[in-house]
Amino acid sequence: MIRNVKPEDIPAITNIYNTYITNTCITFETEPVSEKEMERRMRSFTDKNYPYLVYEKDGKVIGYCYAHAWKEKQAYSHTAETTIYLHPDYTGKGVGSLLMKELITICRNAKLHTLIACITVPNEASVRLHESLGFRQVSRFNEVGRKFGKWLDVYDFQLLL
């Protein structure tokens, strides 16, 4: 079931995200975040009326996605950046596609014009997901992040709504 985020989802969301921080290069954060910080971030998006969705299965949050401002200047107000994370046990099962399709629909209905996804390389699963949804790679930034002793590239993908 896909639904809007609730404050009681914060522990599960924090746990999912911290798994990616400590075990992967998918996020450039290097230190786990607290539940308090995760709630602050969630509210910073929802207070500005950006969509923040969770996928719940058997009463457990197994994934989440949201949109937020891509850049702060007013001319960018019709563009948003998307973020998605799934519990590792549920990757490759279609959950990400369902979440992102709902997010895209909400963003389209909100009259957003462009969605941007920034994807750390390598992350072939995320590249495939976004391409399957119509996102197209529009840029590549080489060696812009360093984590676990490796220089990392970032691809930007764009979807015109």
C-alpha positions as CSV (number, residue, x, y, z in Angstrom):
1,M,0.0,0.0,0.0
2,I,1.3,3.4,-1.0
3,R,0.4,6.3,1.3
4,N,1.6,9.7,2.6
5,V,4.3,9.6,5.2
6,K,3.3,9.9,8.9
7,P,5.6,10.9,11.8
8,E,5.4,7.3,13.1
9,D,7.2,6.1,9.9
10,I,10.4,8.0,10.9
11,P,12.1,5.0,12.7
12,A,11.6,2.7,9.7
13,I,12.7,5.4,7.2
14,T,15.7,6.2,9.3
15,N,16.7,2.6,9.5
16,I,16.4,2.1,5.7
17,Y,18.4,5.2,4.9
18,N,21.1,4.5,7.5
19,T,21.6,1.0,5.9
20,Y,22.5,2.8,2.7
21,I,24.8,5.3,4.5
22,T,26.9,2.7,6.2
23,N,26.9,0.0,3.5
24,T,26.9,1.7,0.1
25,C,28.0,4.7,-1.9
26,I,24.5,5.4,-3.1
27,T,24.2,8.3,-0.7
28,F,27.1,10.7,-0.2
29,E,26.3,11.0,3.5
30,T,29.0,9.2,5.6
31,E,27.5,9.3,9.1
32,P,24.1,7.7,10.1
33,V,21.4,10.2,10.8
34,S,19.2,10.4,13.9
35,E,15.4,10.0,13.9
36,K,15.2,13.6,15.0
37,E,17.2,14.7,11.9
38,M,15.1,12.5,9.6
39,E,11.9,14.0,10.9
40,R,13.3,17.5,10.5
41,R,14.1,16.7,6.8
42,M,10.7,15.1,6.2
43,R,8.9,18.1,7.6
44,S,11.0,20.5,5.6
45,F,9.6,18.9,2.4
46,T,6.0,18.2,3.5
47,D,5.7,21.7,5.0
48,K,6.4,23.0,1.5
49,N,3.7,20.7,0.1
50,Y,6.1,18.3,-1.7
51,P,4.9,14.7,-1.8
52,Y,6.5,12.2,0.5
53,L,5.3,8.6,0.1
54,V,5.9,5.3,1.8
55,Y,5.2,1.8,0.7
56,E,3.8,-0.3,3.5
57,K,3.5,-4.0,3.4
58,D,2.0,-6.0,6.3
59,G,2.2,-3.0,8.5
60,K,5.9,-2.4,7.8
61,V,7.4,0.5,5.8
62,I,9.6,-1.1,3.2
63,G,10.3,1.9,1.0
64,Y,9.9,5.6,0.6
65,C,10.2,8.3,-1.9
66,Y,9.8,12.1,-2.1
67,A,10.2,15.2,-4.1
68,H,11.9,18.4,-3.0
69,A,13.1,21.7,-4.4
70,W,15.9,21.1,-6.9
71,K,17.3,24.6,-6.5
72,E,16.2,27.5,-4.4
73,K,15.9,30.3,-6.9
74,Q,12.3,31.1,-7.9
75,A,12.7,30.3,-11.6
76,Y,13.3,26.7,-10.6
77,S,10.0,26.4,-8.8
78,H,8.5,24.1,-11.4
79,T,11.3,21.6,-11.1
80,A,11.8,19.1,-8.3
81,E,14.4,16.5,-7.4
82,T,13.3,13.0,-6.5
83,T,14.7,10.6,-4.0
84,I,13.8,6.9,-3.4
85,Y,15.1,4.3,-1.0
86,L,13.9,0.7,-0.4
87,H,14.6,-1.8,2.3
88,P,17.3,-4.0,0.8
89,D,15.0,-7.1,1.1
90,Y,12.5,-5.5,-1.3
91,T,14.7,-4.2,-4.2
92,G,14.1,-5.7,-7.6
93,K,10.5,-6.6,-6.8
94,G,8.6,-3.7,-8.4
95,V,8.1,-1.7,-5.3
96,G,10.4,1.2,-6.5
97,S,8.5,1.4,-9.8
98,L,5.1,1.6,-8.0
99,L,6.3,4.3,-5.6
100,M,7.9,6.4,-8.3
101,K,4.9,6.1,-10.6
102,E,2.7,7.5,-7.8
103,L,5.2,10.2,-7.1
104,I,5.3,11.2,-10.8
105,T,1.5,11.3,-10.9
106,I,1.3,13.6,-7.9
107,C,4.0,15.9,-9.2
108,R,2.3,16.1,-12.6
109,N,-1.0,16.9,-10.9
110,A,0.8,19.6,-8.9
111,K,1.8,21.2,-12.1
112,L,5.5,20.6,-11.8
113,H,7.2,20.6,-15.1
114,T,10.5,18.7,-14.6
115,L,11.8,16.0,-12.3
116,I,15.5,15.5,-11.7
117,A,17.1,12.3,-10.2
118,C,20.8,12.5,-9.2
119,I,22.2,8.9,-9.2
120,T,25.6,7.9,-7.9
121,V,27.6,5.7,-10.2
122,P,27.5,2.7,-10.0
123,N,23.9,2.2,-9.2
124,E,22.6,0.2,-12.1
125,A,19.3,-0.7,-10.4
126,S,18.4,3.0,-10.0
127,V,19.5,3.8,-13.6
128,R,17.2,1.0,-14.9
129,L,14.3,2.1,-12.7
130,H,14.5,5.7,-13.8
131,E,15.0,4.9,-17.5
132,S,12.0,2.6,-17.3
133,L,9.9,5.5,-16.1
134,G,11.0,7.8,-18.9
135,F,13.9,9.6,-17.2
136,R,16.8,10.3,-19.6
137,Q,20.4,10.9,-18.6
138,V,21.3,14.6,-19.2
139,S,24.6,15.0,-17.4
140,R,27.5,13.2,-15.7
141,F,29.7,14.7,-13.1
142,N,33.0,12.9,-12.7
143,E,34.7,12.3,-9.3
144,V,32.5,14.7,-7.4
145,G,32.2,12.6,-4.2
146,R,34.5,10.4,-2.2
147,K,33.4,7.6,0.0
148,F,35.0,4.4,1.2
149,G,38.2,5.5,-0.4
150,K,36.7,5.7,-3.9
151,W,36.0,8.7,-6.1
152,L,32.4,8.6,-7.3
153,D,30.5,10.0,-10.3
154,V,27.0,11.3,-10.4
155,Y,24.5,11.1,-13.3
156,D,21.6,13.5,-13.5
157,F,18.4,12.1,-15.1
158,Q,15.5,14.3,-16.2
159,L,11.8,13.6,-16.8
160,L,9.7,16.3,-18.5
161,L,6.2,16.0,-17.2
